[in-house]
């Protein structure tokens, strides 16, 4: 499996696990994430730097494909650098603990894989392990985690396992991303008898389904049926396919995974309609200075041409002063024709007192920012409320 994520700086963690659940092994800053042992199983782990939320860190659980292990997601280092970025898609700031457990079954040639077709913790060692893992998340104090904000993303065999977890532990998972996989019941039984017997619920976690149209291992019909069945049950779901991808994690959709988790994370709030933005800025405001109070929100709206390969990237921003509270985009051209434009929207929150420059550039990644067609730059001053 190709690594889904690009990682930056090694974080060496130290934590105290509650009795009976685990132990920590360090790598002394050489390579890889911290490794903990939970219920006798290895888990690769990375913890954000910075101030922990009042209820503890939210959590992202990553499930590897057949033949991998938890460390497969960390080949270039843990997913947190000093700014607290979760580089599933820089520069969106996601301060989550990242856990990547090893599958339990080891077959021929020491190949690890999950057992997603088994439906109960009594029959499945994997499900019994996740039952323990969720309990550990709830009880752990160093790091302290928020059991109400747990997200799961899985690839291939791990994607089928993620889909199973959502069925068995729907109250433990806030949102789900299933990549190159689908419903393990329908994959097992082409006539979908198992799926009908074990139907979906409208309480199923919001599920993002991602698949390569050239996947020769898992036919496209599998995720399409999964998505259709979720919709029929009234569950929130979205299907994204990549014409250029086979049986792989299409990294072009990393942004969509992050956004899906962020939207699910904020779904319990009063909703965007009730959020008051201090300002909405566009290219006309580039070069200006805005003043905010700590906690204030503002919005930036910029036009781009994604169909021609262009995207907006944040080049400069002090994350101790500003943080991204959400982002979105919508096409401004019917049919998404080549050369058609789109409106990109970012919601920013003043996270702490100070001053920062927010600079964004519009360019093709392979050409680099020096060939940007547009630059948006403002100065932001954040004051502590009196």
C-alpha positions as CSV (number, residue, x, y, z in Angstrom):
1,X,0.0,0.0,0.0
2,X,1.3,3.4,-0.9
3,X,1.4,5.8,2.1
4,X,-1.7,8.0,2.2
5,X,-0.1,10.7,4.2
6,X,3.1,12.8,4.1
7,X,4.6,13.4,7.5
8,X,7.1,15.8,8.9
9,X,8.8,15.8,12.3
10,X,9.3,13.0,14.7
11,X,7.5,13.4,18.1
12,X,8.7,11.3,20.9
13,X,5.9,10.8,23.4
14,X,5.7,9.7,26.9
15,X,2.4,8.5,28.5
16,X,1.0,6.6,31.3
17,X,-1.6,4.0,30.3
18,X,-4.2,2.8,32.8
19,X,-3.4,-0.6,34.3
20,X,-3.7,-3.7,32.2
21,X,-4.1,-2.0,28.8
22,X,-0.7,-1.2,27.5
23,X,2.9,-0.1,27.6
24,X,4.9,2.4,25.6
25,X,8.1,1.8,23.6
26,X,10.2,4.7,22.4
27,X,12.4,5.1,19.4
28,X,14.6,7.8,21.0
29,X,13.9,10.2,18.1
30,X,15.4,8.0,15.4
31,X,12.4,7.2,13.2
32,X,8.8,6.2,13.3
33,X,6.0,7.1,15.7
34,X,5.6,6.0,19.3
35,X,4.5,2.4,19.7
36,X,2.1,1.3,22.4
37,X,0.8,-2.1,23.2
38,X,-3.0,-2.4,23.8
39,X,-4.5,-5.8,24.6
40,X,-1.4,-7.4,23.4
41,X,-1.4,-5.7,20.0
42,X,0.9,-3.0,18.6
43,X,-0.5,0.5,17.9
44,X,1.5,3.3,16.2
45,X,0.6,6.6,17.9
46,X,1.2,10.3,17.4
47,X,-0.1,13.1,19.7
48,X,-0.4,16.8,18.8
49,X,1.7,19.5,20.4
50,X,0.1,22.5,22.0
51,X,-2.7,23.0,24.4
52,X,-5.0,20.1,24.8
53,X,-8.8,20.8,24.4
54,X,-10.8,20.8,27.7
55,X,-12.4,17.4,27.0
56,X,-9.2,15.9,25.6
57,X,-7.8,15.4,22.1
58,X,-10.1,14.1,19.3
59,X,-8.9,10.9,17.7
60,X,-8.3,9.5,14.2
61,X,-7.9,5.8,13.9
62,X,-6.2,4.6,10.6
63,X,-6.6,1.0,9.5
64,X,-4.0,-0.4,7.1
65,X,-4.6,-2.8,4.2
66,X,-3.7,-6.5,4.0
67,X,0.0,-7.0,4.3
68,X,0.7,-3.8,6.1
69,X,0.7,-2.8,9.8
70,X,0.0,0.3,11.8
71,X,3.5,1.8,11.0
72,X,2.7,1.7,7.3
73,X,1.0,5.1,7.8
74,X,4.2,6.6,9.3
75,X,7.0,5.8,7.0
76,X,8.1,9.4,6.8
77,X,7.5,10.2,10.5
78,X,4.5,10.9,12.8
79,X,1.7,13.1,11.5
80,X,2.4,16.1,13.7
81,X,4.9,18.8,13.5
82,X,5.5,21.6,15.8
83,X,2.5,23.6,14.6
84,X,0.1,20.7,15.3
85,X,-0.8,20.1,11.6
86,X,-2.2,16.7,10.6
87,X,-0.7,16.5,7.2
88,X,-3.4,14.3,5.6
89,X,-3.7,17.6,3.9
90,X,-1.5,20.5,5.0
91,X,-2.2,23.3,5.9
92,X,-5.5,22.4,7.5
93,X,-5.0,22.3,11.2
94,X,-6.4,19.1,12.8
95,X,-5.2,18.5,16.3
96,X,-6.1,14.9,16.7
97,X,-4.4,12.0,18.3
98,X,-3.6,9.5,15.5
99,X,-3.8,5.8,16.3
100,X,-2.9,3.1,13.7
101,X,-3.3,-0.4,15.2
102,X,-1.9,-3.6,13.7
103,X,-4.4,-6.2,12.4
104,X,-4.5,-9.3,14.6
105,X,-4.5,-12.2,12.1
106,X,-1.1,-13.2,10.7
107,X,-1.4,-15.6,7.8
108,X,1.1,-17.2,5.4
109,X,4.4,-15.3,5.1
110,X,3.6,-13.3,8.3
111,X,1.0,-11.2,6.4
112,X,-1.4,-9.3,8.6
113,X,-5.0,-8.8,7.7
114,X,-8.3,-7.9,9.4
115,X,-11.4,-10.1,9.8
116,X,-14.2,-7.8,8.7
117,X,-16.7,-10.5,7.8
118,X,-17.1,-11.6,11.5
119,X,-19.9,-9.6,13.1
120,X,-19.5,-9.8,16.9
121,X,-16.7,-9.3,19.4
122,X,-17.4,-12.8,20.7
123,X,-16.3,-14.3,17.3
124,X,-13.9,-11.7,16.1
125,X,-10.5,-11.0,17.9
126,X,-10.4,-7.7,15.9
127,X,-13.7,-6.5,17.2
128,X,-12.8,-7.6,20.8
129,X,-9.6,-5.6,20.4
130,X,-11.5,-2.5,19.2
131,X,-13.9,-2.8,22.1
132,X,-10.8,-2.6,24.4
133,X,-9.3,0.2,22.3
134,X,-12.5,2.4,22.7
135,X,-12.4,1.7,26.4
136,X,-8.8,2.8,26.5
137,X,-9.5,6.0,24.6
138,X,-12.2,6.8,27.2
139,X,-10.0,6.1,30.2
140,X,-6.6,7.3,29.1
141,X,-5.3,10.4,30.9
142,X,-2.0,10.9,29.3
143,X,-2.8,11.6,26.6
144,X,-6.4,12.5,27.5
145,X,-8.8,11.8,24.5
146,X,-12.4,12.8,23.8
147,X,-14.4,9.5,23.2
148,X,-17.1,11.5,21.6
149,X,-14.8,12.6,18.8
150,X,-13.4,9.5,17.3
151,X,-13.0,9.2,13.5
152,X,-12.0,6.1,11.5
153,X,-10.4,5.8,8.0
154,X,-9.4,2.5,6.5
155,X,-7.9,1.3,3.2
156,X,-8.7,-2.0,1.4
157,X,-9.0,-4.8,3.9
158,X,-8.8,-2.0,6.6
159,X,-11.6,-0.2,4.8
160,X,-13.8,-3.3,5.1
161,X,-12.9,-3.4,8.7
162,X,-13.8,0.2,9.2
163,X,-17.2,-0.5,7.6
164,X,-17.7,-3.3,10.1
165,X,-16.7,-1.1,13.1
166,X,-19.4,1.4,12.1
167,X,-22.0,-1.3,12.2
168,X,-20.9,-2.8,15.5
169,X,-19.9,0.4,17.3
170,X,-22.0,3.2,15.7
171,X,-22.1,5.2,19.0
172,X,-18.3,5.2,19.2
173,X,-17.5,6.6,15.8
174,X,-18.2,10.2,14.8
175,X,-17.5,9.8,11.1
176,X,-16.0,7.3,8.7
177,X,-13.9,7.2,5.5
178,X,-13.8,3.9,3.6
179,X,-11.2,3.7,0.9
180,X,-11.0,1.0,-1.8
181,X,-13.6,-1.1,0.1
182,X,-17.3,-1.3,1.0
183,X,-19.8,-3.3,2.9
184,X,-18.0,-6.6,3.9
185,X,-21.3,-8.4,3.9
186,X,-22.2,-7.6,0.3
187,X,-18.6,-8.3,-0.8
188,X,-18.9,-11.8,0.7
189,X,-22.3,-12.5,-0.8
190,X,-22.9,-11.3,-4.4
191,X,-26.6,-11.9,-3.9
192,X,-26.5,-9.4,-1.0
193,X,-28.4,-11.9,1.3
194,X,-26.2,-11.0,4.2
195,X,-26.6,-7.3,3.6
196,X,-30.4,-7.6,3.8
197,X,-30.3,-9.7,6.9
198,X,-27.9,-7.3,8.6
199,X,-29.4,-4.0,7.3
200,X,-28.1,-0.5,7.9
201,X,-29.5,2.0,10.3
202,X,-30.0,5.8,10.0
203,X,-27.8,6.0,13.1
204,X,-24.9,4.8,11.0
205,X,-21.9,7.2,11.3
206,X,-21.5,9.7,8.3
207,X,-19.6,7.7,5.8
208,X,-17.3,9.0,3.0
209,X,-16.7,6.3,0.3
210,X,-13.6,6.6,-1.9
211,X,-12.7,4.3,-4.8
212,X,-10.5,4.1,-7.9
213,X,-12.4,3.2,-11.0
214,X,-9.5,1.1,-12.3
215,X,-9.5,-1.0,-9.1
216,X,-9.1,-4.7,-10.2
217,X,-9.2,-6.1,-6.7
218,X,-12.4,-4.6,-5.4
219,X,-14.9,-3.9,-8.2
220,X,-16.5,-0.5,-8.3
221,X,-19.9,-2.1,-7.9
222,X,-19.0,-2.9,-4.3
223,X,-18.6,0.8,-3.0
224,X,-21.4,1.9,-5.2
225,X,-23.8,-0.6,-3.6
226,X,-22.5,0.3,-0.2
227,X,-23.1,4.0,-0.8
228,X,-26.6,3.3,-2.2
229,X,-27.6,1.1,0.7
230,X,-26.5,3.8,3.2
231,X,-28.5,6.4,1.4
232,X,-31.5,4.1,1.3
233,X,-31.3,3.7,5.1
234,X,-31.1,7.5,5.6
235,X,-27.5,7.6,6.7
236,X,-25.3,10.5,5.6
237,X,-22.9,9.4,2.9
238,X,-20.9,10.6,-0.1
239,X,-19.2,8.6,-2.9
240,X,-16.0,9.9,-4.6
241,X,-14.3,8.0,-7.5
242,X,-11.1,8.6,-9.3
243,X,-10.8,7.6,-13.0
244,X,-7.0,7.5,-12.8
245,X,-6.7,5.3,-9.7
246,X,-6.6,1.6,-9.2
247,X,-6.5,-0.3,-5.9
248,X,-4.8,2.5,-3.9
249,X,-5.5,5.4,-1.6
250,X,-6.2,8.3,-4.1
251,X,-4.3,11.1,-2.3
252,X,-6.2,13.7,-4.3
253,X,-9.1,13.1,-2.0
254,X,-7.2,13.6,1.3
255,X,-8.8,17.1,1.5
256,X,-12.2,15.6,1.3
257,X,-11.5,13.2,4.1
258,X,-10.3,16.0,6.3
259,X,-13.3,18.1,5.4
260,X,-15.7,15.2,6.0
261,X,-14.3,14.7,9.5
262,X,-14.4,18.5,10.3
263,X,-18.0,18.7,9.1
264,X,-19.0,15.8,11.3
265,X,-17.1,17.2,14.2
266,X,-19.1,20.5,14.0
267,X,-22.5,18.9,13.2
268,X,-23.5,18.9,16.9
269,X,-23.2,22.7,17.1
270,X,-25.9,25.3,16.4
271,X,-25.0,25.2,12.7
272,X,-23.3,27.6,10.3
273,X,-26.4,29.8,9.9
274,X,-26.1,30.9,13.5
275,X,-22.3,31.6,13.3
276,X,-21.5,35.3,13.1
277,X,-18.6,36.2,10.9
278,X,-16.9,39.5,11.5
279,X,-16.0,39.9,7.9
280,X,-16.1,38.1,4.5
281,X,-13.0,39.0,2.4
282,X,-12.0,38.5,-1.2
283,X,-9.3,39.7,-3.6
284,X,-10.6,43.2,-3.3
285,X,-9.5,43.2,0.4
286,X,-6.0,41.9,-0.3
287,X,-3.4,44.1,1.2
288,X,-5.6,45.3,4.1
289,X,-5.4,44.9,7.8
290,X,-8.2,43.5,9.9
291,X,-8.6,43.6,13.7
292,X,-10.3,40.8,15.6
293,X,-11.1,39.8,19.2
294,X,-9.9,36.4,20.4
295,X,-12.5,33.8,19.2
296,X,-13.8,35.9,16.4
297,X,-14.4,34.3,13.0
298,X,-14.0,35.7,9.5
299,X,-14.3,34.2,6.0
300,X,-12.2,34.3,2.9
301,X,-13.8,33.7,-0.5
302,X,-11.5,33.3,-3.6
303,X,-12.1,32.2,-7.1
304,X,-9.9,29.5,-8.6
305,X,-9.6,27.2,-11.6
306,X,-9.3,23.6,-10.2
307,X,-10.2,22.0,-13.5
308,X,-7.0,23.4,-15.0
309,X,-5.0,22.1,-12.0
310,X,-4.8,25.3,-10.0
311,X,-5.5,25.4,-6.3
312,X,-5.1,27.9,-3.4
313,X,-2.5,27.2,-0.8
314,X,-1.8,28.9,2.5
315,X,1.8,30.1,2.3
316,X,2.1,32.0,5.6
317,X,0.0,32.0,8.8
318,X,0.9,32.0,12.5
319,X,-1.2,29.1,13.8
320,X,-1.0,30.5,17.4
321,X,-3.0,33.5,16.2
322,X,-5.2,32.0,13.5
323,X,-6.7,28.5,12.8
324,X,-8.9,27.1,10.1
325,X,-12.4,26.5,11.3
326,X,-13.6,24.9,8.0
327,X,-13.3,25.1,4.3
328,X,-15.4,24.4,1.2
329,X,-15.6,24.9,-2.5
330,X,-18.3,24.9,-5.2
331,X,-18.2,25.0,-9.0
332,X,-19.2,28.2,-10.7
333,X,-19.4,26.6,-14.1
334,X,-22.1,24.1,-15.2
335,X,-20.7,20.6,-15.8
336,X,-17.3,21.4,-14.4
337,X,-15.9,22.0,-17.8
338,X,-12.1,22.3,-18.3
339,X,-11.1,25.8,-17.4
340,X,-14.3,26.4,-15.4
341,X,-13.9,28.3,-12.2
342,X,-14.9,27.5,-8.6
343,X,-15.4,29.5,-5.4
344,X,-13.1,28.4,-2.6
345,X,-14.2,29.3,1.0
346,X,-12.1,29.3,4.2
347,X,-13.5,30.0,7.7
348,X,-10.8,31.3,10.1
349,X,-10.9,31.7,13.8
350,X,-8.8,34.1,15.9
351,X,-7.2,31.5,18.2
352,X,-4.9,33.7,20.3
353,X,-3.6,37.3,20.7
354,X,-1.0,38.6,18.4
355,X,-0.3,39.6,14.8
356,X,0.1,37.5,11.7
357,X,0.2,37.7,7.9
358,X,-2.2,35.5,6.1
359,X,-0.9,34.8,2.6
360,X,-2.4,32.5,0.0
361,X,-1.3,31.8,-3.5
362,X,-3.1,30.3,-6.6
363,X,-0.9,28.0,-8.6
364,X,-0.4,24.5,-10.0
365,X,1.4,22.3,-7.6
366,X,3.8,21.0,-10.2
367,X,4.7,24.6,-11.2
368,X,5.2,25.9,-7.7
369,X,4.2,29.2,-6.0
370,X,6.7,31.2,-8.0
371,X,4.3,30.9,-10.9
372,X,1.2,31.8,-9.0
373,X,-1.5,33.6,-10.9
374,X,-2.9,35.4,-7.9
375,X,-1.8,36.2,-4.3
376,X,-4.1,37.1,-1.4
377,X,-2.4,38.7,1.5
378,X,-3.8,40.4,4.6
379,X,-2.5,41.4,8.1
380,X,-4.5,40.1,11.0
381,X,-4.4,41.7,14.5
382,X,-6.0,39.7,17.3
383,X,-6.6,41.4,20.7
384,X,-7.5,39.7,23.9
385,X,-11.0,40.8,25.1
386,X,-11.0,43.3,27.9
